Amino acid sequence: WAVSLAVMVPQAAVMECSSVLPELANRTRLFSVCDERWADDLYPKIYHSCFFIVTYLAPLGLMAMAYFQIFRKLWGRQIPGTTSALVRNWKRPSVQLEEQGQGLCTEPQ
């Protein structure tokens, strides 16, 4: 909340609303226009550059770092259910029975 408030206070301070009075006979107000009125041309450039960095580049950088960490963590792992994992752990039924002490002499055809 503090960062949000700090980012938007300058915007609220420089906004000015003005009514648009077209050249109508009854001088009816059709709409109001709110626009920024900065004291110098340098200030809006600085403000909008900082606003872009805080609201776009910083979150983008944080997301990129998070996705890179996820990528690094998952890259070296074996995908569950792939062929190499199944072949590595698979044993013929006759070998399994021999290891359990029930050894069968004949192998299935």
C-alpha positions as CSV (number, residue, x, y, z in Angstrom):
1,W,0.0,0.0,0.0
2,A,2.8,2.4,0.8
3,V,4.5,1.9,-2.6
4,S,1.2,2.3,-4.4
5,L,0.5,5.5,-2.5
6,A,4.0,6.8,-3.1
7,V,3.7,6.1,-6.8
8,M,0.3,7.8,-7.3
9,V,0.6,10.9,-5.1
10,P,2.6,12.9,-7.7
11,Q,-0.1,12.0,-10.3
12,A,-2.9,13.2,-8.0
13,A,-0.9,16.4,-7.2
14,V,-0.5,17.5,-10.9
15,M,-3.9,16.7,-12.3
16,E,-6.2,19.6,-13.1
17,C,-9.8,19.3,-14.3
18,S,-11.3,21.9,-16.6
19,S,-14.8,22.1,-18.1
20,V,-15.1,22.3,-21.9
21,L,-17.6,24.9,-22.9
22,P,-18.3,24.7,-26.6
23,E,-19.6,27.6,-28.5
24,L,-23.3,26.9,-27.8
25,A,-25.9,29.5,-27.2
26,N,-26.7,28.3,-23.7
27,R,-23.1,27.6,-22.7
28,T,-23.9,24.1,-21.6
29,R,-21.0,22.1,-20.1
30,L,-20.7,18.9,-22.2
31,F,-17.8,17.3,-20.4
32,S,-14.7,17.9,-18.2
33,V,-11.2,17.1,-19.1
34,C,-8.5,16.1,-16.6
35,D,-4.9,16.6,-17.7
36,E,-1.5,16.8,-16.1
37,R,0.0,20.2,-15.5
38,W,3.7,19.8,-14.6
39,A,5.8,22.8,-13.5
40,D,8.7,21.8,-15.8
41,D,9.1,19.4,-18.8
42,L,11.7,17.3,-17.0
43,Y,9.4,16.2,-14.2
44,P,6.9,14.2,-16.2
45,K,9.8,12.3,-18.0
46,I,11.3,11.4,-14.6
47,Y,7.9,10.4,-13.1
48,H,6.7,8.3,-16.1
49,S,10.1,6.6,-16.3
50,C,10.0,5.6,-12.6
51,F,6.3,4.6,-13.0
52,F,7.2,2.3,-15.9
53,I,10.1,0.7,-13.9
54,V,8.0,0.2,-10.8
55,T,4.9,-1.1,-12.4
56,Y,6.2,-3.0,-15.4
57,L,10.0,-3.8,-15.4
58,A,10.3,-4.8,-11.7
59,P,7.4,-7.3,-11.8
60,L,8.6,-8.6,-15.1
61,G,12.1,-9.1,-13.7
62,L,10.7,-10.9,-10.6
63,M,8.6,-13.2,-12.7
64,A,11.6,-14.0,-15.0
65,M,13.8,-14.8,-12.0
66,A,11.0,-17.1,-10.6
67,Y,10.5,-18.9,-13.8
68,F,14.3,-19.3,-14.2
69,Q,14.4,-20.9,-10.7
70,I,11.6,-23.3,-11.6
71,F,13.3,-24.1,-14.9
72,R,16.6,-24.9,-13.1
73,K,14.9,-27.1,-10.5
74,L,12.9,-29.1,-13.1
75,W,15.5,-29.4,-15.9
76,G,17.6,-32.2,-14.4
77,R,14.8,-34.3,-13.1
78,Q,13.4,-37.4,-14.7
79,I,9.9,-37.1,-15.9
80,P,7.7,-39.7,-14.1
81,G,6.5,-42.5,-16.4
82,T,9.1,-42.1,-19.1
83,T,10.6,-45.2,-20.8
84,S,14.1,-44.9,-19.3
85,A,12.6,-44.8,-15.7
86,L,10.5,-47.8,-16.4
87,V,13.3,-49.8,-18.0
88,R,15.7,-49.0,-15.2
89,N,13.4,-50.3,-12.5
90,W,11.7,-53.2,-14.5
91,K,12.7,-56.8,-13.7
92,R,11.4,-60.0,-15.3
93,P,8.8,-61.8,-13.2
94,S,11.1,-64.8,-12.8
95,V,13.9,-62.6,-11.4
96,Q,11.5,-61.1,-8.9
97,L,10.3,-64.5,-7.7
98,E,13.9,-65.7,-7.3
99,E,14.7,-62.7,-5.2
100,Q,11.7,-63.4,-3.0
101,G,12.9,-66.9,-2.4
102,Q,10.3,-68.8,-4.5
103,G,12.7,-69.4,-7.4
104,L,11.1,-71.0,-10.5
105,C,13.3,-73.0,-12.7
106,T,11.4,-72.4,-15.9
107,E,11.1,-69.0,-17.6
108,P,7.9,-68.1,-19.2
109,Q,8.0,-68.3,-23.0
